[in-house]
Amino acid sequence: MKREQVMKEIEKIGKEVETEINKGQNPHLEIPVRTLSNIEFDKDKKQLTLGERKSKRSFMNVAHTRKFMQTLMVGSFCHDLLREDLHTSLRDMYYALKRTIPGTKDNTFEEQSESDPCVIDLETMGDFLREEMHLNADVRGRVVGNVVIKDRGDTVNWAKLGSGGWSIPSNVEEIELKTVEADYIFVVEKNAAFERMHEDKFWREQNCILVTSQGQAARGVRRLVNRLSTEHNLPVIIFTDADAYGWYIYSVLKWGSMNLAHVSNRLGTPNAKYVGLTMSDINNYDLHNYTIKATEMDMKRAKELSQYPWFQKPEWQKELELMIKMKKKAELEALSSKGLKFMTKEYLPAKIERKEFLP
């Protein structure tokens, strides 16, 4: 949404509350329920989506009063940000709104864990992104490739930023993608693997956009991958550790997350494919001596993934069953046992050429 549209949506929420007050009614907010029971997997869209259930947050309900006040405070703050065309962080917002209520010993907010959920509530009510309210989070993720962007008046060429690449901001809504010359987007979980691939100019040889999520992908990374893919019709390939946590990183990038099911269409990329690392690779590339014993937590997580509707494909069931049976996991760095350039010169080019992907 444009800035003016988001402002109108926030105003709409406020005016509905004002109307109820003027009528002498109990003012309330209707907020989509974000619990697991209201999250569905849409097989057609291949995304996690939020159901139709909503909850009422009423001012006159003692259990709701504090949260009702906090939600309106956050909405008012974000409206001011948009009106003044300013951006700030979630942390700054928390401190800007934290104060003692006159005549009481109560604070508006005690911890940031109280203000952050109000932002998500507003997202779901107004159907816009947090970033479209000009709220930013910590920067995490880097990218390199034959792409030229315009960022707040500056023209930036991702192919000419040395060894560091371009740091992906948490808010990529206002980034203008001027030219994009690539065959696909390649997302790697780990920073170390990104460094190795960047030094070997994997992105140039493969004509791809190379992205590192640096662990679980932040919203900025997910949104950037989504925009590049949808706006320029680019397929996405994802590369993570062979363990339940790496595979969950893949699933979040592809299908969305349960916590943010309400914005899966803007943060998920359903066309994504998984190239590795897989448990089958341990056998196929003789990596047995370079595996790690899976912990009880790893095993529990793998069993959980095996029950998710979006992991029911036979290919994924096979990998999860192998992990549970072998009680092992493997990191991307295990490929370095075959030589430092094995990953970029042999393993990945061969698997990509043969299209050895998991869905």
N, C-alpha and C positions, 0 to 999 in steps of 0.2 A: 504493500500500500504506500501511497504518497503520504508525506508528512501531514498534509491537510486532512486526508481521509482518516488517518489514525486519530488525529485530534477530534474529529467529528464523532468517531466511534466512542471515544472516552467521554465526550460531552453527552452523548446519548445515554450512557450508563448513569451519569450524574443527574441528568434531567429527569430520568425515570424515578430516581430516589426523591428528587425535589418535588415532583408531582404528587407522590404518595404522602409526603410530609404536609404539603399544602391542603390535601384532602383529609388530614387528620388520621391517616392510615399508618400502620406499622411498616416503615420502609424496609425493603429487602433487596437482596441481590440473588439472581439465579445463576448458579455456577455449574458447568458440566462436571460430573463426577469423574475423577481421575484414578479411581481405584482399579485393581486388576479385574474386578467383576464387570467393569464397564469398558474394558478394552477388548477389541476384536481383531482378528487377523483377516483382512479382506483378500481372499485368494485371487480375485480378478485384478485388483490394483497391486497385489503383492506388497502390502504395507499394513502395519499396525494402525488401527484407527480407533477413535474414541466413539463410544456408543451414544445413545440419545438421552440417557439418564442425567437428570440435573438435581442439584440440592439447593435449598433455600437458606440464605444467611440473613437472618432478621435482626434488626437493631434492638427490638424489645425482648428478644430471647437472651437471657443472661449468659447462656453458653456461647452465644454468637456475637455479643455486643463488641467485645474487644477486636475480634477479627474483622467485623464489619467496619469499624472505625479505621483499622489499619489498611484495609483494602481501598477505602476512599482516599486516605492520605497518600498512598502510593499512586493512585490514579491521578490525583491532583498534581502531585510532584512531576509525573511523566508529562502531563498536559503542559505544565510550565516549561519543561525541557523542550518540548516540541515548539511551543509558541516562541521561545527565545532562540530556537535552532541550536541548542547546546547538546553535548553528549557527556555522559558520565558513567562511572562504574557502579555496580551493584553495591559495593562497599561504601562508596561515597554517598549513595542514596540512603543507606542505612543510617549513617552518621548525621546526614542532613535532616532526617525525620525523627531521630531519637531525642526525646526531651521529656521532662517531668510535666505531667498534666497539672495545670494551676489548681491549687486547693486540695491536691492529693499527694500521696507519696508514690503514685504509680507512674511508670514510664510508658510512653507510646510504644516503644519497642525495647525489649531487653537484649535480644541477640539478632544477628543477621538472619538466623534460621527462621525468624518470624516474618521478615520483610520479603525474602526471596520467594516464598510460596505465593504471596500476594501478586507478584509480577506474573507468575504462571496463571493465576486465576484470571487476571486481566487479559492475558493472551487468549485463553480459552473463551472468555466472554466476548471479546471483540474480534476474534479470528485474525489476529495479526501477530507478528513476531516481536519478541522482547527487543530485538535490535531495531525494529521499526519504531519503538518508543524511545530510541536513542540511549538505551542501556547496554553497556558493554561489560564483558567479563575479561579474565586474564587471557593474554595472547599465548596460543600454543599451536604449533604446526608450521611447516615451511613448504615452499613449492619452488620448482624450477621448470623451465620449458620455453618453447617458442610462443610466448604470449606477451602482448603489450596491453597494459591497463592504464586507466586514468584514475588516480586516487586523490581526491580533494585538490584537484588542479595540477597535480604532478603526474607526468607520464613516466611509467616504470616498465622496463623490459625485463621480464623474468629470466631471460637467457644471458643477461649481462650484469649479474650481481655477485660475481666471484664464487667462492666456495660456500658462502652462507645461504644463498637463495633468498627468497622473499618471505619475511615473517607474516603469517596469515593473521590478520586482526580478528577479534571476536565479532565484529560487525562488518560484513562484506556487502550489505544491501546497496550501498552507494558507490561501490566499485564499478567502473565502466569497463567492460571487456572489449577493448578496441579491436585487436586482431588475435585470433587463436589459430595456430597452425600445428595441429597434432592429429594423430590417428586414434588415440585413446588416452585415458587418464589412468595412471598407475599409482595406487595408494599403498604405501608400506607402513607397517605399524611402528617400526623402531627407527630412532634417529641414527643409530650406528649403521644400519643397513642403507638408510638414505645417503649418509656420508660416503659409503663405499660406492653406491650406484652413481652418485653425483660425480665423484672423482673419476670414475670410469666412463663418464659421459653416456650412461645407459639411455638417458632421456633423448639424447641427440641421435644415437644409433637407431633407437626404436621409434623415433619421432613421436614421443609421448610427453605428457605433462606428469612430472614426478612429484608426488606429495608425500610428506610424512605426517602422520597424525600424532606422533610422539605419545603412544599409548592410546587409551580410549579417546576417540575423536571428539574434540571440542565442537561446539555448535558452529563456530566460524569455519572450521574445516569441512564439516558436513554440508553446510550451506554452500560453500564455494564449490565443492565437488558436484553438488546438485545443480548449481547454476551452470557450471561448465558443461555438464552432461546434457541437461535439458535445452539450454540455449544454443548449443553448438552440436547437438546430436552425437555426442562422443560416448563410446562404451567405457566401462570402468572395470579395472582389474585390481584385486586386493590381495595383499601379501602379508601374512602374519605368522606368528609362532604356531607350532602344532600343539596347541593346548586349548582347553575349553575357554580360557579368557581371550586368547587371540581370535578364536572363532566367534566369540560374542562381539568383539570389536567389528568383525566383518558383518555380522547380522545387524548391528546398529546402523552401520553405514548403508546397508542395502535396504532393510525393512523398516528401520526406525527403532525407537526404544519405547518401553512401556511408560516411562516417566514423561516422555514428550510425544505420546501417540497423537496428540491434537495437532501436531505440526509435521507429521511424518511425510506429508506430500511435499514439504519444502526442505526437509533435512535428510530424507532417505533417497536412495537412488536404486530403484528396483532392477535396473538392467545390469547391476554389478555382478561380476563373476569372481570366483575364488581360485587363485592359481597355486597356492601353497602357503606355508609348508603343510604337508599332510602326513598322517601316520603311515600311509602307503609309501611315501618317499623314504621313510626309514629303511624299509625293505628294498625298495627299488634302487636306492643310492648307497646302500650299505652304511647307514649312519648309526648302527646299533651301539657302537662304542662312544657315541657323542650325545646320547639321550640323557634325560634326567628322570629320576624316579618321581612319579606323580604322587602328590600328597593326598591325604583324605579329602581335603577341600577341593583339590583338582578333580578327584573322582566324583564327588558330590555334584560339582558344577557340570561335569560332562553328562551325568545322568539326568540333570535338570534340562540341559539343552536337548537331549534325545527325546524329551516329551513335548517340546515346543512344536506347535503346528508348522512353523516355517522351517523346521529342521527335519521334516518327515520324508524328504527326498531320499531314495535308496542310497545315493552316493554319500550323503551326510550320515545316514544311519550306519553305513559301513565304517566310516572313519571314527565315529563315536564309539561304536562297538569295539573297534581295534584298540582305541585308547584305554577303554575300560578293561579289556582283556589283557593288554600288554602292561598296563599300569605304568606307562611311560609318557613323557612329553618331550618335545624337542624345540630348541630355539633356532631362529634364523641363522645365528652365528655358527650352528653346527655345520653348515655348508662350507664354512671356511676351512674345515678339515681337509677339503679336496683342493685347496688353494684359494688365495684371496680373491682371484678373479673368476673362480668357478661359477659363482652365483650370477654374475653379470654377463659372462661370455658363453657359458654353456647351459646351466640349469634353466634360467628364465627364458632365454631366447628359444630353446628347444621346446619347452612346455607351451610357450605362447604360440609358436609356429604350429604345433600339433593340436592347439586348442584344448589342452588338458586342464579343463576348468571344472570346478564344482559349482552347481547352480545356487 
